[in-house]
């Protein structure tokens, strides 16, 4: 029987990084679940919830990953994942929103506040600062919106108004 592990890695971004990590995990018999990867400046963050074989300790998994040349000087942790590894109905993505425009302090707070009244739960958030021209792209995938309040007009109106107040462009789509 497999056990569920949370693997978190923060390191310098390098070519072949994802291939090295996922290849080693495959070789160990791990089965990846929810996984994220992000480039953060010149660094990279990789996080996964995965099943590892029962006969393999979490310490062994960590040691195997630390042996990868691509992970030299990485901050790496492998720990027990105490939550359910598979999300329920609230994990269903219902809407996607892309907001672009100049970055400013408080931007994410203002945008996320706009959806609290709709029972929105962010599935993913991404903010990118481009060289010379600070721009923001926010990809929101809301899950578990209250069906009584998730009408296209309401969500579009709220996100559009908030974006306009912040001098941002907004594109909104209902997920299929």
KAMO-V679575 format. One record per residue. N is the residue number from 1. RES is the residue in one letter. SS is DSSP state (helix for helix, strand for strand, loop for the rest). Layout:
{{N,RES,SS} {N,RES,SS}}
This chain:
{{1,X,loop} {2,X,loop} {3,X,strand} {4,X,strand} {5,X,strand} {6,X,strand} {7,X,strand} {8,X,strand} {9,X,strand} {10,X,strand} {11,X,strand} {12,X,strand} {13,X,loop} {14,X,loop} {15,X,loop} {16,X,loop} {17,X,helix} {18,X,helix} {19,X,helix} {20,X,helix} {21,X,helix} {22,X,helix} {23,X,helix} {24,X,helix} {25,X,helix} {26,X,helix} {27,X,helix} {28,X,loop} {29,X,loop} {30,X,loop} {31,X,strand} {32,X,strand} {33,X,strand} {34,X,strand} {35,X,strand} {36,X,strand} {37,X,strand} {38,X,strand} {39,X,strand} {40,X,strand} {41,X,loop} {42,X,loop} {43,X,strand} {44,X,strand} {45,X,strand} {46,X,strand} {47,X,strand} {48,X,strand} {49,X,strand} {50,X,strand} {51,X,strand} {52,X,strand} {53,X,loop} {54,X,loop} {55,X,loop} {56,X,loop} {57,X,loop} {58,X,helix} {59,X,helix} {60,X,helix} {61,X,helix} {62,X,helix} {63,X,helix} {64,X,helix} {65,X,helix} {66,X,helix} {67,X,loop} {68,X,loop} {69,X,helix} {70,X,helix} {71,X,helix} {72,X,loop} {73,X,loop} {74,X,loop} {75,X,strand} {76,X,strand} {77,X,strand} {78,X,strand} {79,X,strand} {80,X,strand} {81,X,loop} {82,X,loop} {83,X,loop} {84,X,loop} {85,X,loop} {86,X,loop} {87,X,loop} {88,X,loop} {89,X,helix} {90,X,helix} {91,X,helix} {92,X,loop} {93,X,strand} {94,X,strand} {95,X,strand} {96,X,strand} {97,X,strand} {98,X,strand} {99,X,strand} {100,X,strand} {101,X,strand} {102,X,strand} {103,X,loop} {104,X,loop} {105,X,loop} {106,X,loop} {107,X,helix} {108,X,helix} {109,X,helix} {110,X,helix} {111,X,helix} {112,X,helix} {113,X,helix} {114,X,loop} {115,X,loop} {116,X,helix} {117,X,helix} {118,X,helix} {119,X,loop} {120,X,loop} {121,X,strand} {122,X,strand} {123,X,loop} {124,X,loop} {125,X,loop} {126,X,loop} {127,X,loop} {128,X,loop} {129,X,loop} {130,X,loop} {131,X,loop} {132,X,loop} {133,X,loop} {134,X,loop} {135,X,strand} {136,X,strand} {137,X,strand} {138,X,strand} {139,X,strand} {140,X,strand} {141,X,strand} {142,X,strand} {143,X,strand} {144,X,loop} {145,X,loop} {146,X,loop} {147,X,helix} {148,X,helix} {149,X,helix} {150,X,loop} {151,X,loop} {152,X,helix} {153,X,helix} {154,X,helix} {155,X,helix} {156,X,helix} {157,X,helix} {158,X,helix} {159,X,helix} {160,X,helix} {161,X,helix} {162,X,helix} {163,X,helix} {164,X,helix} {165,X,helix} {166,X,loop} {167,X,loop} {168,X,loop} {169,X,strand} {170,X,strand} {171,X,strand} {172,X,strand} {173,X,strand} {174,X,strand} {175,X,loop} {176,X,loop}}
